[in-house]
Amino acid sequence: ETLNLGHNNLGGIGAIDHLLELPSLQTLDIQANRLEDGDAVLSILSQLPNLRVLYAQGNTFVKSFKHYRKRFIAACSTLCYMDDRPIFQDERRRVQAWTKVYDVTGDFDLANKAEREELKAIKDEKLQADVKRMQDFEDFIFKESSSTELVTGPSNNNFNPGALHARDLNQEAEGEHDTRPTINTTKLLSFVDFYELD
């Protein structure tokens, strides 16, 4: 279900408490009204079990309700889109880490620190996933090069495609010139079918 209450000059919490009678509501537009009590609005919306999309900008409480986006995402676990942008899994993870600390301590600084730590963990996980994809790619090259002429360039009997990744990371960090043999990219096109890239 979708309900559009935007631009209706709604001013009291009584103007939206009837939303509790709409458990199947998925999309709600209450933007550009005069709602002032952010805690009351959050209390109502957090009880909607299927709410996925929320537009609430343009209300008085949005500017005064500290950490408005974080607190609404944390309380409304089914939300996928809020105001001007979607809610991706990475953001929800950061918000959950932030909320876990804030609910216990009431300290915004400690909560922000927890969010930063979660963000670092997310980045580390993505880096490991990238390394895994690179290793899979290099394994594919090695497999193909054993049966076809995949690698062209200077002859090197000791060439090991599986060692490229670690060497490349070091060269990139030290600003060294890339001296890798060139790859026959035409033969690598089949890798798209072999591995689904993100």
Disulfide bonds with the S-S distance in Angstrom:
none
